[in-house]
Amino acid sequence: ADVNGDGIIGAAEHPVWSSRIITDLSVGYKIGKGKPTRFVIGANNVFDIYPDKNLASLSNSNQFIYSRNVSQFGFNGRFLFARLTRSF
């Protein structure tokens, strides 16, 4: 069936997404004894992996570069963070 109305029936109607491995990493350090303060730095998606791009026929004039139907991970790339926590 021509599900997107472009007159083409074939692979564009049923895209296949390749697998990806996403790596997250964080390192922490305790400061003090007893109820310590903890400092952590890290990154989600360390290697800046993105999902497969949508086929042109499914991107709605490039409004949806990445498929909204596949959401194993986000499409914003690497995320860096720092965290400071204190126990009471």
C-alpha positions in Angstrom: 0.0 0.0 0.0 1.1 3.6 -0.7 0.9 4.8 2.9 2.4 8.2 2.4 0.7 9.1 -0.9 3.8 9.7 -2.9 2.9 7.2 -5.7 5.8 4.9 -4.8 5.4 1.5 -3.2 8.5 -0.1 -1.9 11.3 0.2 0.7 10.3 3.8 1.5 7.1 2.5 3.0 8.9 0.3 5.5 12.2 1.8 6.6 14.7 -0.4 8.4 16.7 1.2 11.2 20.2 0.1 12.0 21.4 -0.8 15.6 23.4 1.7 17.7 25.4 1.4 20.9 25.1 4.4 23.2 27.8 4.9 25.9 27.2 7.0 29.1 30.0 7.7 31.5 30.3 9.5 34.8 33.1 9.9 37.4 32.5 11.0 41.0 34.6 12.1 44.0 33.6 12.2 47.6 34.7 15.2 49.6 34.8 14.9 53.4 33.9 12.1 55.9 30.6 11.1 57.5 27.9 12.7 55.3 30.1 13.8 52.5 29.7 16.1 49.6 30.0 14.4 46.2 31.0 15.9 42.9 30.2 14.1 39.7 31.0 15.0 36.1 29.8 12.9 33.1 28.4 12.6 29.7 25.5 10.8 28.1 26.0 9.6 24.6 29.8 10.1 24.9 30.5 9.3 21.2 27.8 11.7 19.9 25.7 8.9 18.1 22.6 9.9 16.2 19.7 7.7 15.0 19.3 7.0 11.2 17.9 9.9 9.3 14.4 9.6 7.9 13.9 8.8 4.2 13.1 11.9 2.3 9.6 10.6 1.4 8.9 10.3 5.1 10.4 13.5 6.5 7.5 15.8 5.6 9.7 18.4 3.8 12.6 17.9 6.3 10.5 18.7 9.3 11.2 15.3 10.8 14.8 14.5 10.0 14.8 11.6 12.5 11.8 9.3 12.8 9.4 9.9 15.6 8.5 6.2 15.6 11.9 5.1 16.8 12.9 6.4 20.2 15.5 4.1 21.8 17.5 7.3 22.4 17.3 11.0 21.8 18.4 12.9 18.7 20.1 15.8 20.5 23.5 14.1 20.6 26.0 14.3 23.4 24.9 15.7 26.8 27.6 16.8 29.3 26.8 17.4 33.0 28.2 18.2 36.4 26.4 17.4 39.7 27.2 18.4 43.3 25.3 16.6 46.1 25.4 17.0 49.9 24.1 14.4 52.3 22.3 15.6 55.5 
